[in-house]
Amino acid sequence: MDTVNSTNFNTTVDNTLNESSDVIPPWRPSPRLRNLHTRFQNNILFQHICLPCAFCAQLLYPTKAKWIDYDSNYTYPLEIH
């Protein structure tokens, strides 16, 4: 008798899950998220990493590179090594 009740319960749960899954609409990104994704694609991914940092050798995007004037009183890491 327990087997019959558990089978009926499982069938009811499966039917409920199937019905509720049809009700959930597909996810669509908001306009703000789409705009952020577009800017990321066009700005960040469009740039090519091309400049190594003189201090740590990490590759930088051209827009993130900052040039500093040479200071003869400062010992730069490249000169140390």
Backbone as CSV, one residue per row, in Angstrom:
resi,resn,N_x,N_y,N_z,CA_x,CA_y,CA_z,C_x,C_y,C_z
1,MET,0.813,-1.202,0.000,0.000,0.000,0.000,0.858,1.269,0.000
2,ASP,1.966,1.216,0.673,2.861,2.376,0.670,3.452,2.634,-0.705
3,THR,3.713,1.590,-1.440,4.289,1.732,-2.775,3.324,2.447,-3.704
4,VAL,2.060,2.125,-3.594,1.054,2.770,-4.441,0.957,4.247,-4.089
5,ASN,0.943,4.589,-2.808,0.860,5.991,-2.384,2.097,6.776,-2.809
6,SER,3.280,6.171,-2.675,4.482,6.889,-3.072,4.534,7.077,-4.581
7,THR,4.035,6.121,-5.346,3.995,6.258,-6.797,3.050,7.386,-7.195
8,ASN,1.890,7.455,-6.546,0.948,8.540,-6.828,1.544,9.895,-6.451
9,PHE,2.257,9.930,-5.333,2.876,11.181,-4.903,3.936,11.619,-5.907
10,ASN,4.797,10.687,-6.350,5.845,11.022,-7.317,5.255,11.512,-8.631
11,THR,4.186,10.901,-9.069,3.530,11.327,-10.298,2.970,12.732,-10.139
12,THR,2.383,13.023,-8.989,1.826,14.345,-8.733,2.937,15.392,-8.708
13,VAL,4.055,15.088,-8.071,5.177,16.030,-8.005,5.739,16.266,-9.402
14,ASP,5.902,15.212,-10.186,6.412,15.364,-11.549,5.482,16.223,-12.387
15,ASN,4.188,16.020,-12.264,3.236,16.831,-13.020,3.298,18.295,-12.601
16,THR,3.434,18.523,-11.304,3.504,19.893,-10.807,4.768,20.576,-11.335
17,LEU,5.889,19.873,-11.332,7.127,20.452,-11.843,7.020,20.763,-13.328
18,ASN,6.416,19.887,-14.091,6.269,20.116,-15.522,5.381,21.325,-15.799
19,GLU,4.315,21.462,-15.040,3.407,22.589,-15.245,4.081,23.908,-14.866
20,SER,4.821,23.919,-13.767,5.433,25.169,-13.325,6.598,25.574,-14.228
21,SER,7.284,24.607,-14.837,8.397,24.968,-15.705,7.913,25.646,-16.985
22,ASP,6.705,25.402,-17.399,6.161,26.058,-18.578,5.791,27.511,-18.296
23,VAL,5.582,27.848,-17.047,5.125,29.177,-16.667,6.290,30.163,-16.596
24,ILE,7.486,29.691,-16.305,8.633,30.576,-16.137,9.062,31.125,-17.503
25,PRO,9.035,32.436,-17.656,9.452,33.017,-18.943,10.972,32.937,-19.092
26,PRO,11.479,32.914,-20.298,12.928,32.876,-20.487,13.568,34.170,-19.990
27,TRP,14.795,34.052,-19.491,15.495,35.216,-18.958,15.959,36.107,-20.089
28,ARG,15.718,37.378,-19.931,16.181,38.369,-20.890,16.932,39.442,-20.109
29,PRO,18.132,39.786,-20.562,18.892,40.810,-19.835,18.209,42.164,-19.932
30,SER,18.391,42.936,-18.895,17.804,44.276,-18.865,18.537,45.172,-19.861
31,PRO,17.935,46.281,-20.248,18.622,47.218,-21.164,19.945,47.718,-20.574
32,ARG,19.977,47.918,-19.271,21.211,48.386,-18.628,22.320,47.331,-18.744
33,LEU,21.981,46.071,-18.530,22.968,45.006,-18.652,23.414,44.830,-20.105
34,ARG,22.490,44.940,-21.045,22.856,44.849,-22.466,23.795,45.981,-22.853
35,ASN,23.524,47.181,-22.336,24.380,48.334,-22.610,25.781,48.120,-22.029
36,LEU,25.850,47.604,-20.808,27.134,47.319,-20.184,27.906,46.267,-20.978
37,HIS,27.229,45.243,-21.426,27.871,44.194,-22.226,28.390,44.763,-23.551
38,THR,27.611,45.609,-24.181,28.032,46.218,-25.450,29.266,47.090,-25.245
39,ARG,29.256,47.895,-24.196,30.428,48.740,-23.914,31.651,47.885,-23.611
40,PHE,31.469,46.789,-22.883,32.576,45.886,-22.581,33.143,45.290,-23.865
41,GLN,32.258,44.846,-24.753,32.700,44.260,-26.016,33.450,45.283,-26.872
42,ASN,32.949,46.512,-26.933,33.514,47.522,-27.819,34.732,48.242,-27.244
43,ASN,34.846,48.310,-25.932,35.960,49.052,-25.335,37.059,48.131,-24.818
44,ILE,36.721,47.260,-23.921,37.733,46.427,-23.266,38.261,45.356,-24.209
45,LEU,37.379,44.584,-24.817,37.824,43.490,-25.661,38.378,43.957,-26.996
46,PHE,38.058,45.164,-27.383,38.541,45.690,-28.657,40.013,46.099,-28.571
47,GLN,40.440,46.494,-27.367,41.825,46.916,-27.185,42.744,45.701,-27.178
48,HIS,43.955,45.925,-27.580,44.957,44.862,-27.569,45.963,45.162,-26.470
49,ILE,46.267,44.158,-25.684,47.265,44.319,-24.641,48.632,44.411,-25.316
50,CYS,49.317,45.520,-25.115,50.557,45.672,-25.878,51.698,46.315,-25.116
51,LEU,51.465,46.913,-23.965,52.536,47.610,-23.264,52.859,46.936,-21.933
52,PRO,54.092,46.461,-21.743,54.432,45.913,-20.432,54.772,47.041,-19.451
53,CYS,54.365,46.851,-18.223,54.696,47.818,-17.176,56.198,47.743,-16.904
54,ALA,56.834,48.890,-16.761,58.279,48.923,-16.527,58.640,48.437,-15.129
55,PHE,57.700,48.454,-14.207,57.982,48.045,-12.829,57.699,46.568,-12.588
56,CYS,56.558,46.072,-13.081,56.153,44.701,-12.756,56.053,43.793,-13.978
57,ALA,56.200,44.327,-15.166,56.137,43.597,-16.433,54.740,43.079,-16.763
58,GLN,53.731,43.517,-16.027,52.351,43.137,-16.346,51.938,43.854,-17.622
59,LEU,51.296,43.103,-18.518,50.860,43.725,-19.771,49.677,44.642,-19.518
60,LEU,49.681,45.792,-20.152,48.658,46.808,-19.938,47.931,47.130,-21.232
61,TYR,46.702,47.592,-21.070,45.966,48.149,-22.196,46.525,49.543,-22.474
62,PRO,46.513,49.986,-23.710,47.057,51.317,-24.021,46.388,52.436,-23.230
63,THR,45.099,52.322,-22.956,44.415,53.389,-22.225,44.776,53.401,-20.753
64,LYS,45.310,52.299,-20.222,45.677,52.235,-18.809,47.144,52.584,-18.571
65,ALA,47.926,52.641,-19.615,49.347,52.956,-19.465,49.512,54.435,-19.131
66,LYS,50.367,54.707,-18.153,50.637,56.089,-17.771,52.133,56.331,-17.929
67,TRP,52.456,57.345,-18.679,53.855,57.675,-18.910,54.298,58.675,-17.861
68,ILE,55.496,58.448,-17.324,56.053,59.380,-16.345,57.377,59.900,-16.901
69,ASP,57.715,61.104,-16.510,58.975,61.706,-16.947,60.136,61.015,-16.251
70,TYR,61.247,60.957,-16.949,62.446,60.338,-16.400,62.997,61.192,-15.273
71,ASP,63.337,60.529,-14.171,63.934,61.204,-13.022,65.315,60.598,-12.802
72,SER,66.349,61.376,-13.004,67.714,60.844,-12.893,68.096,60.506,-11.454
73,ASN,67.364,61.020,-10.486,67.650,60.739,-9.075,66.978,59.451,-8.590
74,TYR,66.133,58.861,-9.393,65.398,57.647,-9.008,66.022,56.442,-9.710
75,THR,66.223,55.342,-8.965,66.748,54.115,-9.537,65.556,53.239,-9.928
76,TYR,65.365,53.041,-11.181,64.232,52.285,-11.690,64.500,50.778,-11.596
77,PRO,63.453,49.964,-11.428,63.642,48.513,-11.295,64.379,47.887,-12.466
78,LEU,64.172,48.387,-13.667,64.889,47.839,-14.812,66.406,48.078,-14.689
79,GLU,66.786,49.185,-14.097,68.200,49.472,-13.913,68.820,48.588,-12.832
80,ILE,68.028,48.217,-11.845,68.517,47.358,-10.757,68.815,45.969,-11.263
81,HIS,67.929,45.448,-12.082,68.091,44.066,-12.570,69.069,44.045,-13.701
